[in-house]
Amino acid sequence: MAISVQNYIKLANFYNEMARVLSAICVEKGGIAMENYIGRFFAADVLEYIVEYGKRLKKSGVQIDKNVIDAMDLFEKQFENVKDLVTPNQKPIYEMTIEEFEKIMNI
């Protein structure tokens, strides 16, 4: 995927729609709190990808509309709240600390 503002906007729209669907699923399943829903890990991974894509886009020197930059900043702030949920670098369970294992297992 070539780095472009249009692709960033598509990714941002995808994430926003996905967040709506995840919220709807939590409601449908009896009001599960989002922090207890297993999909939160996937959402954090997607958000991490979008934030990194935005950083690369900024570095590329492409002219970016102020509204898109504002969205990038918002996603970065959101990511700060969930960055501990992103998938570890495929670390096997036997190499995880107890804290990492408990986080993954939601204990």
C-alpha positions in Angstrom: 0.0 0.0 0.0 1.5 3.3 -1.1 1.7 5.9 1.7 -0.9 8.6 0.8 -3.4 10.8 2.6 -6.2 9.0 0.8 -5.1 5.6 2.2 -4.7 7.1 5.7 -8.3 8.4 5.5 -9.5 5.0 4.4 -7.7 3.4 7.4 -9.1 6.0 9.8 -12.6 5.4 8.5 -12.1 1.6 8.8 -11.0 2.0 12.4 -14.0 4.3 13.3 -16.4 1.8 11.8 -14.7 -1.1 13.5 -15.0 0.7 16.9 -18.7 1.2 16.3 -19.2 -2.5 15.5 -17.1 -3.6 18.6 -19.3 -1.3 20.8 -22.4 -2.8 19.3 -21.1 -6.3 19.9 -20.5 -5.5 23.5 -24.0 -4.2 23.9 -25.5 -7.2 22.2 -23.7 -9.6 24.4 -25.3 -8.2 27.5 -23.4 -5.0 28.1 -19.8 -6.3 28.2 -17.4 -3.6 29.2 -15.1 -2.8 26.4 -12.1 -3.4 28.6 -13.3 -7.0 29.1 -14.0 -7.7 25.4 -11.4 -9.9 23.6 -11.7 -7.7 20.5 -9.9 -4.9 22.3 -6.5 -6.4 21.5 -7.3 -6.4 17.8 -8.6 -2.8 18.0 -5.4 -1.7 19.7 -3.3 -3.4 17.0 -5.2 -1.6 14.3 -4.9 1.7 16.1 -1.1 1.1 16.4 -0.9 0.5 12.7 -2.8 3.7 11.9 -0.6 5.8 14.2 2.5 4.4 12.7 1.1 5.0 9.2 0.4 8.6 10.1 3.9 9.1 11.4 5.3 7.8 8.1 3.0 10.0 6.2 4.1 13.1 8.1 7.8 12.2 7.5 7.1 11.7 3.7 6.8 15.5 3.3 3.4 15.2 1.6 1.1 18.2 2.1 -1.6 17.1 4.6 -4.8 19.0 5.4 -5.1 20.4 8.9 -8.2 18.2 9.6 -6.2 15.1 8.8 -3.4 16.2 11.1 -6.0 16.8 13.8 -7.3 13.2 13.3 -3.7 11.9 13.5 -3.2 13.7 16.7 -6.5 12.3 18.1 -5.5 8.8 17.2 -2.1 9.2 18.8 -3.8 10.3 22.0 -6.2 7.4 21.9 -3.3 5.0 21.3 -1.6 6.3 24.5 -4.5 4.9 26.5 -4.4 1.4 24.9 -0.7 0.9 23.9 -0.4 -1.7 26.7 -2.9 -3.9 24.8 -1.0 -4.2 21.6 0.1 -7.7 20.6 3.7 -8.3 21.9 6.2 -9.1 19.3 4.9 -12.6 19.0 6.7 -13.6 22.2 6.0 -17.2 23.1 4.1 -17.7 26.4 7.1 -19.4 28.0 9.1 -16.2 27.5 6.5 -13.8 28.9 6.6 -12.3 32.3 3.7 -13.1 34.6 2.4 -9.5 34.1 2.4 -10.0 30.3 0.7 -13.3 30.6 -2.0 -12.0 33.0 -2.7 -9.1 30.6 -3.0 -11.4 27.6 -5.3 -13.8 29.6 -7.2 -10.9 31.1 -6.7 -12.1 34.6 
